[in-house]
Amino acid sequence: MNAFHGYCLITPDDLHWRPSNLMKIPNADYLERTGSHNLAARLWRLPPRSANTLHKHVRQEEFYFVLEGTGRIRIGDVTLTVPRYGGVLVAPELLRQVFNDTDSDVLWLIVGAPEEPEFLQGSKSTGTDLSLFYPVDPTQLPGELAGVTWPPKP
């Protein structure tokens, strides 16, 4: 683990919002701006009737915190409703997926540690077994979004 010394200020103007690879959910990675190798932190803005990937981790615990709206998350076979300013800690080995079955955007801050080295920017890892993170179809939607097509087709 690399130790971090000092501090790094990140302002909203420093953030780069982009759609996620699989589900096209707008997100901004705070810690890519710092070069941290120990902690992951990302904002995720889920539009109405959308979902992030269904995934798990090998080592990383994740803390999910709702900043705006009412959050919904499935963990294994359980679905939780998380109020604004509420949070959920999820162990690495549990399948999880945040989703939005409301008519308003939901803004999540998701923080995880330790960072998964396979996904660090500039990682020299090759041949990462993605089934460790995606043991089932990562694009499947929860039952609450039955009949919804996400991501939208162009």
DANORBEL-V425695 format. One record per run of one state. SS is the DSSP state (h for helix, s for strand, l for the rest). FROM is the first residue (numbers start at 1). TO is the last residue. If there is no record, write none. Layout:
BEGIN
[[SS,FROM,TO] [SS,FROM,TO]]
END
This chain:
BEGIN
[[l,1,11] [h,12,14] [l,15,16] [s,17,19] [l,20,25] [s,26,29] [l,30,30] [h,31,33] [l,34,38] [s,39,46] [l,47,49] [s,50,51] [l,52,54] [s,55,55] [l,56,60] [s,61,68] [l,69,70] [s,71,75] [l,76,77] [s,78,82] [l,83,86] [s,87,90] [l,91,95] [s,96,100] [l,101,105] [s,106,113] [l,114,116] [h,117,119] [l,120,129] [h,130,132] [l,133,142] [h,143,145] [l,146,154]]
END
